[in-house]
Amino acid sequence: MTEDVTVEGDNLIQTEEPAGEATWQTDHLPEDLRDNETLSKFKDVGSLGNSYLELQKMVGSRDKIPTEESSEEEVNSFYNKLGRPETPDSYNIKVPDQGGMAVPYDEKLYSEFLTTAHKSGLTNKQAQDAIDFYAKMNEESDINSTASMQQSKVNAETALKKEWGARDYEKNLAISRRAFNRFADDDLKKFVEETGVSNNVAMVRFLHKIGKSFSDPDMGGTGKNAGSVDSDSAKLEIDAMMKDKGHKFHEALFDPTNVKHEEAIEYRDRLYDLVYQEDE
């Protein structure tokens, strides 16, 4: 029995599936790019080409990041377009302050910084940030240094009071001060102040030995000597020196800028020595 076969169309062999609508993507692009969403935004090959040319023009107008082979002119042009001031003097830097007071700074060093900042291509904000960071670092360093010096003083006081005893501590310390004020020149005094070596136990002990090795019979030019002044008289003189504005050393004692300040300190310390020696 023969089955019925239905044939559509008039040519069995040559019949083809109907082709889809042709586009510029199907005509000019490989299969893997035809469905690309970005490329589908262009209506034809010409618009794609124009977009590429505009992109090239935009990229070509930008400054290239300098390399080691770049000329000085190219480097400067790049830095200027980033916002670097034209000259080192053109920076507008606000000097940091502490508690409303401007922080002292070395003008020569500050000028050298601006020159280096300009050469390195820093913008005004970048230079300001660098200055602020440096000031903060110095401030923290000063705080740590002050705290360390204060702790050193406490440690020295504790050690010397333990060594000398609470009763002799002030007397021996006065002798150390007197030796230092008598023999230290301005350079040494500055060194001691800046380094905090005055809180060094060995230094204080050494000065005490020096002070004990010398005697001073002259009581500040009063005509009296150490042997003729007792403890009570020395105490009265100290009290007068501290409270009596008419005393020859009163003003100098409390004014570090007074030319007789060191002499007044030395005179007071000698009186303290007499008081403590009498108490022994």
Secondary structure, DSSP 8 states (H G I E B T S, - for coil): --------SS-TTT---------HHHHHS-HHHHT-TTGGG-SSHHHHHHHHHHHHHHHHHS-----TTS-HHHHHHHHHHHT--SSGGG------EETTEE----HHHHHHHHHHHHHTT--HHHHHHHHHHHHHHHHHHHHHHHHHHHHHHHHHHHHHHHHH-HHHHHHHHHHHHHHHHHH--HHHHHHHHHHTGGG-HHHHHHHHHHHHH------TTSS--GGG--HHHHHHHHHHHHH-TTSTTHHHHH-TTSTTHHHHHHHHHHHHHHHHHHH-
